Amino acid sequence: MALLSDIIRWLRAGYPEGVPDVDYLPLFALLGNQLSEDEVQAIADELARSGEQHSAAIHDAINAVTHEKPQEADIARVRARLAAGGWPLAKPNMIT
């Protein structure tokens, strides 16, 4: 559970004003490459519980990840933003 708390903290550092709708799909695609489905769902639930403005969009993005691949440019944008916030799961050498 400490890992999930750390991830929520890093998400808030990378997105202090909240995650914009356009970043949910690439964000959850990145998380899905690093975490289990249950862990991703726990993060989504915590974002929704903690007042994230678009909780329905969070759950839609998780569902969409299994059906559609986000654009590489979107993934790179989200990865760069999270890396700037100290995100340990980002791969800085892949930032474009």
C-alpha positions as CSV (number, residue, x, y, z in Angstrom):
1,M,0.0,0.0,0.0
2,A,3.0,2.3,0.5
3,L,3.8,2.1,-3.2
4,L,0.2,3.2,-4.1
5,S,0.4,6.1,-1.6
6,D,3.7,7.1,-3.2
7,I,2.2,7.0,-6.7
8,I,-0.7,9.2,-5.6
9,R,1.8,11.7,-4.1
10,W,3.8,11.7,-7.3
11,L,0.7,12.1,-9.5
12,R,-0.3,15.1,-7.4
13,A,3.3,16.5,-7.8
14,G,3.2,16.0,-11.5
15,Y,-0.4,17.3,-11.8
16,P,-1.0,19.8,-8.9
17,E,-4.1,21.2,-10.6
18,G,-5.5,17.7,-11.3
19,V,-5.1,15.4,-14.3
20,P,-6.7,16.8,-17.5
21,D,-9.1,14.5,-19.3
22,V,-6.7,14.2,-22.3
23,D,-4.0,12.7,-20.0
24,Y,-6.1,9.9,-18.4
25,L,-5.7,7.4,-21.2
26,P,-1.9,7.7,-21.6
27,L,-1.5,7.9,-17.8
28,F,-3.3,4.7,-17.1
29,A,-1.6,3.1,-20.1
30,L,1.7,3.9,-18.4
31,L,0.5,2.7,-15.1
32,G,-0.8,-0.5,-16.6
33,N,2.7,-1.2,-17.9
34,Q,4.2,-1.0,-14.4
35,L,1.4,-2.1,-12.0
36,S,-1.1,-4.8,-11.7
37,E,-4.7,-4.2,-12.7
38,D,-5.8,-4.1,-9.0
39,E,-3.1,-1.5,-8.2
40,V,-4.2,0.7,-11.2
41,Q,-7.9,0.4,-10.0
42,A,-6.9,1.3,-6.5
43,I,-5.1,4.4,-7.8
44,A,-8.2,5.4,-9.8
45,D,-10.4,4.8,-6.8
46,E,-8.2,7.0,-4.7
47,L,-8.2,9.8,-7.3
48,A,-11.9,9.7,-7.5
49,R,-12.4,9.6,-3.7
50,S,-10.0,12.5,-3.2
51,G,-12.0,15.0,-5.2
52,E,-10.5,14.5,-8.7
53,Q,-12.9,16.4,-10.8
54,H,-13.5,13.8,-13.5
55,S,-13.9,10.5,-11.7
56,A,-16.1,9.0,-14.5
57,A,-13.3,9.9,-17.0
58,I,-10.8,8.1,-14.8
59,H,-12.8,4.8,-15.0
60,D,-13.5,5.3,-18.7
61,A,-9.8,5.7,-19.3
62,I,-9.0,2.5,-17.5
63,N,-11.6,0.6,-19.6
64,A,-10.3,2.2,-22.8
65,V,-6.7,1.2,-22.1
66,T,-7.8,-2.4,-22.7
67,H,-9.4,-1.5,-26.1
68,E,-7.3,1.3,-27.5
69,K,-3.7,2.3,-27.5
70,P,-2.9,6.0,-26.7
71,Q,-0.8,7.9,-29.2
72,E,2.9,7.8,-28.5
73,A,3.0,11.6,-28.4
74,D,0.4,11.6,-25.6
75,I,2.4,9.0,-23.7
76,A,5.6,11.0,-24.1
77,R,3.8,14.2,-22.8
78,V,2.5,12.4,-19.7
79,R,5.8,10.6,-19.1
80,A,7.7,13.9,-19.3
81,R,5.3,15.7,-16.9
82,L,5.5,12.9,-14.4
83,A,9.3,12.7,-14.7
84,A,9.4,16.4,-13.9
85,G,7.5,15.7,-10.7
86,G,10.0,13.0,-9.7
87,W,8.0,10.0,-11.1
88,P,10.2,7.0,-10.5
89,L,8.3,4.8,-13.1
90,A,9.0,7.2,-16.0
91,K,11.9,6.3,-18.3
92,P,13.6,9.7,-18.9
93,N,15.6,8.4,-21.8
94,M,12.3,7.8,-23.6
95,I,11.1,11.4,-23.2
96,T,10.8,13.2,-26.6
